[in-house]
Every structure is written in structure tokens, then in C-alpha cells.
Amino acid sequence: MSLRATYPIGANLKKIAQAASAVLEEVPLIFSPESFIIEGLSPDKAVMLLVELPSSTFEEYTLTEETNIIAQKDEFVRAFKRATKRDKVTFEYTAGSRELKIRVFNVRTNVEREYMVSLSEISYQRLGGLDIELEVVTRLPTDELATIIKDAAIVGDEVTFQYISDLNALRVLSFGELGEYRTELKQFKPLSYIEATVSNVSVRYSVDHLKVLTKILDLAEECTLAFGPDKPLKVELELSGGGKIVVWIAPRA
């Protein structure tokens, strides 16, 4: 069993690796015939990350069978530390090896860097998706969500998402010793979509967990944000060029 896969945009993988590092203790990597996947839970099980890049987004994608491996986090992130949009990234692995080879090739300078990433001896079992109906679904620009998270983090350690049926609006609140943060988002101001099957909802989430999103939000122009009463927050990005990132964040009690 062996695999070789070349992804054309190193900068994207750099941001994905940074997000994975912020959530996971180790980085599970799944190379299936259909797609390359990174998935896992944070140690406190409060955040779940799923990254899926279809095989069609790779310049080369060759494997003899599905491969599930677990990469050492710091070494995996280090491989992408200097990756840019001009870098191609090639993964190489042979069955039984305790290392994953990552080659980062700059198409402008013709300089190639090679990294050997240690792998865990423990086999990885897929998590499976979450099948949860979320009553409030919105779409908004990713830069708007990034600004909300950064501004709310200045004030407090948690963020409250509310759906207000009378206004058909999403309200975001944060409170702390330094004061209060409050903003209201409506259709076209700046939401491109909002729909709810309940009248009013209010759910709190940790700012530290939300900060994970700021590492990847600029990989897409818009994101889908969904939540429900006492339910996780789901943020999904459709990546330009193909692929998606989904982050689930558990609510605070």
C-alpha cells in the first residue's frame, strides 16, 4: 500500500494545519479514493473539526487503498510553516512506515523543502458525522464573523448567539468587566440568508473555542452558521476550488 498526493495551494494547507493544531492533540489524516480528510475532537470534546478536500482538487492523487494515519501535531504544522500560495505540497507514504513524507515545492523559485512527520502506532477510527437538526441557519461574510469574534473576545470569555423572531435577526452579545459588546445582523445587513423554525433562541459559546475559526475564515468569502436551543454551533465553509471545512462547537452550560 502506498500513496502520493500533490495539492496545489500550500497556503491553504498551512491555515488548515494551524486550525487543526489549535483543536487536536494529534492530527488524524484519511486518504480515501474520494477525498483527503482531517477530522478529530479537542481533548475536552468541545470542538469537532472536519476538513474534506476532494481528490479532484489535487494535481496528483494516487493510492492503492484507503489510508488512515495519525500525524504528530507539531511536526505536521512545522512542515507548512513557510508554505505560500506559490507552493505545491506532496504527501508520500508507504504502508508500515512510521513517517509521512511532505515535500513543499515553490513553483517560482524551484526550491523544494522536505519534511518527515512522525506517525502514531495507534490506528485511527473514523468519528462519523453529527446528525443534529439546527433550528437557526444563517449565511454571512467570513470577514464579518472574524470581526465579531475578535471584538467579542476583547470584552468577555463567552459569546451569546440569539435569534430574535420579531426582528428576524441574529444578535451577538458578550459581557465582561470591560463592558458590553452587542451587534445585530439582519437579511442583507450583512446576512445573505437567515431562516429559523423556532421563535427565539439564546445559546452561549466559549470565545476561546470560537477563536479557532479565525485561522480559517479567510479561506472562503462566506460561511454558514447554524445553532439551536442547547445545541452545538456549526460553522461550515465551502472552499474556493473545492472542499469544505466544518467546525462544531459545544454550547456552554
C-alpha positions in Angstrom: 0.0 0.0 0.0 1.3 3.4 -0.9 0.1 6.9 -1.7 1.3 10.1 -3.4 -0.9 13.2 -3.5 0.0 16.7 -4.6 -2.1 19.7 -3.5 -1.5 22.9 -5.5 -2.0 25.6 -2.8 0.3 25.3 0.2 -1.1 28.4 1.9 -4.5 26.7 2.3 -2.9 23.7 3.9 -0.9 26.0 6.2 -4.1 27.5 7.6 -5.8 24.2 7.9 -2.8 22.8 9.8 -2.9 25.7 12.2 -6.6 25.2 12.9 -6.0 21.5 13.4 -3.2 22.3 15.8 -5.4 24.6 17.8 -8.1 21.9 18.3 -6.4 18.5 18.2 -3.6 16.8 20.2 -2.7 14.7 17.2 -3.7 15.1 13.5 -5.7 12.2 12.0 -5.3 12.0 8.2 -7.5 10.0 6.0 -6.7 9.4 2.3 -9.7 7.8 0.7 -10.2 7.3 -3.1 -12.7 10.2 -3.0 -11.1 12.7 -0.7 -8.4 13.7 1.8 -9.8 14.3 5.3 -8.6 15.7 8.6 -11.0 15.2 11.5 -11.0 15.0 15.2 -12.2 16.2 18.6 -10.5 18.5 21.0 -9.3 16.9 24.3 -12.3 18.4 26.1 -14.6 17.2 23.3 -16.0 20.7 23.0 -14.8 21.3 19.4 -15.0 18.9 16.4 -13.1 19.7 13.2 -13.7 18.2 9.8 -11.7 19.2 6.7 -12.5 17.5 3.4 -10.7 18.1 0.1 -12.0 16.0 -2.8 -9.3 14.1 -4.7 -10.3 16.2 -7.8 -8.7 19.3 -6.1 -5.3 17.6 -6.1 -2.9 17.7 -9.1 -1.9 14.2 -8.4 -3.8 11.7 -6.2 -2.6 8.1 -6.3 -3.2 5.5 -3.7 -3.7 1.7 -3.7 -6.2 1.7 -0.9 -7.7 3.9 1.8 -5.0 5.1 4.3 -5.7 6.2 7.9 -2.8 7.6 9.8 -2.2 9.9 12.8 0.5 12.6 12.5 2.5 14.2 15.3 0.9 17.6 15.6 4.0 19.9 16.0 5.9 18.2 13.1 2.8 18.4 10.9 2.4 22.1 11.5 6.1 22.8 11.0 6.0 21.3 7.5 3.7 24.1 6.4 5.2 26.9 8.4 6.6 28.7 5.3 4.1 27.4 2.8 2.6 30.1 0.4 0.1 30.1 -2.4 3.0 29.5 -4.8 3.9 26.2 -3.0 2.7 22.8 -4.0 2.6 20.2 -1.3 3.1 16.5 -1.9 2.3 13.8 0.6 4.1 10.4 0.3 3.5 7.4 2.4 4.3 3.6 2.2 2.4 1.1 4.3 4.2 0.2 7.5 6.3 3.4 7.6 6.3 5.3 10.8 6.8 8.6 9.0 4.9 10.7 6.4 7.0 12.5 3.9 5.8 16.0 3.0 7.5 17.9 0.1 6.9 21.6 -0.3 7.9 22.9 -3.7 7.9 26.6 -4.7 6.9 26.9 -8.4 8.5 30.3 -8.7 11.9 29.6 -7.2 12.1 25.8 -7.9 13.1 25.3 -4.3 11.9 22.2 -2.6 11.8 21.5 1.2 11.3 18.0 2.6 9.9 17.1 6.0 9.5 13.8 7.7 6.5 13.7 10.1 6.3 11.1 12.8 3.2 8.9 12.9 1.4 7.3 15.8 1.5 3.5 16.1 -2.2 3.6 17.0 -4.7 3.1 14.2 -7.4 5.7 13.7 -11.2 5.0 13.8 -13.4 7.5 11.9 -15.7 9.6 14.0 -18.6 9.8 11.7 -20.7 12.9 11.1 -23.1 14.6 13.5 -26.8 14.3 12.6 -28.3 17.2 14.5 -31.2 19.4 13.3 -30.3 23.0 14.0 -33.3 25.4 14.1 -31.5 28.6 13.1 -29.4 28.8 9.9 -27.7 31.9 8.5 -25.1 32.8 5.9 -22.7 35.7 6.3 -19.4 37.1 5.0 -16.5 35.4 6.7 -14.7 38.7 7.4 -17.8 39.8 9.3 -17.7 36.7 11.6 -14.0 37.1 12.1 -14.6 40.7 13.3 -17.4 39.7 15.6 -15.2 37.1 17.3 -12.2 39.5 17.7 -14.4 42.3 19.1 -16.3 40.0 21.4 -13.0 38.5 22.7 -11.9 41.9 23.9 -14.9 42.1 26.2 -15.6 38.7 27.7 -14.8 35.0 27.6 -18.1 33.8 26.1 -20.4 34.9 23.2 -24.1 34.6 23.2 -25.9 34.0 19.9 -29.6 34.9 19.8 -32.3 34.6 17.2 -35.0 37.3 17.6 -38.1 36.3 15.7 -39.8 39.7 15.9 -36.8 41.2 14.0 -35.8 38.1 12.1 -32.3 38.9 13.2 -29.2 37.3 14.7 -28.0 39.1 17.8 -24.5 38.5 19.2 -23.6 39.6 22.7 -20.6 39.4 25.0 -20.3 40.8 28.6 -17.3 41.4 30.8 -15.6 43.7 33.2 -14.5 46.0 30.4 -18.1 46.5 29.2 -20.5 45.0 26.7 -20.4 44.0 23.1 -23.5 43.8 21.0 -24.3 43.6 17.3 -27.4 42.7 15.3 -27.3 41.1 11.9 -30.3 41.0 9.5 -31.1 40.0 6.0 -28.7 41.8 3.6 -27.2 43.6 6.7 -24.9 41.7 6.3 -26.6 38.2 6.2 -27.2 36.7 2.8 -29.6 34.2 4.3 -31.5 33.6 7.6 -34.1 31.0 8.4 -35.5 29.7 11.7 -38.0 27.1 12.8 -38.3 28.5 16.3 -39.4 31.9 17.7 -36.5 32.8 19.9 -33.2 31.1 20.8 -30.3 32.1 23.0 -27.1 30.0 23.3 -23.7 30.7 24.8 -20.3 29.5 23.5 -16.7 29.9 24.6 -14.7 32.7 23.0 -11.5 30.5 23.1 -13.3 27.8 21.1 -14.6 30.4 18.6 -11.1 31.8 18.1 -10.2 28.5 16.2 -12.4 29.8 13.4 -10.3 33.0 12.8 -7.5 30.8 11.5 -9.5 29.5 8.5 -12.3 32.0 7.8 -10.3 33.8 5.1 -10.3 30.5 3.0 -13.9 31.4 1.9 -15.9 34.5 1.3 -19.0 33.3 3.1 -19.8 30.8 5.8 -22.9 29.0 7.1 -23.6 29.5 10.8 -26.3 27.4 12.4 -27.4 26.7 16.0 -30.3 25.7 18.1 -31.5 25.6 21.8 -28.8 23.9 23.9 -27.2 22.6 20.7 -23.7 23.0 19.2 -22.8 25.8 16.9 -22.0 24.6 13.4 -19.8 26.8 11.1 -19.2 25.5 7.5 -17.0 26.9 4.8 -17.1 25.9 1.2 -13.6 26.4 -0.1 -12.9 28.0 -3.4 -11.6 25.4 -5.8 -13.5 22.6 -3.9 -13.7 21.2 -0.5 -15.2 22.2 2.8 -14.3 22.8 6.5 -16.9 22.2 9.2 -16.4 23.2 12.9 -18.8 22.1 15.6 -18.6 23.9 19.0 -20.4 22.7 22.1 -22.6 25.2 24.0 -21.7 26.3 27.5 -24.0 25.0 30.2 
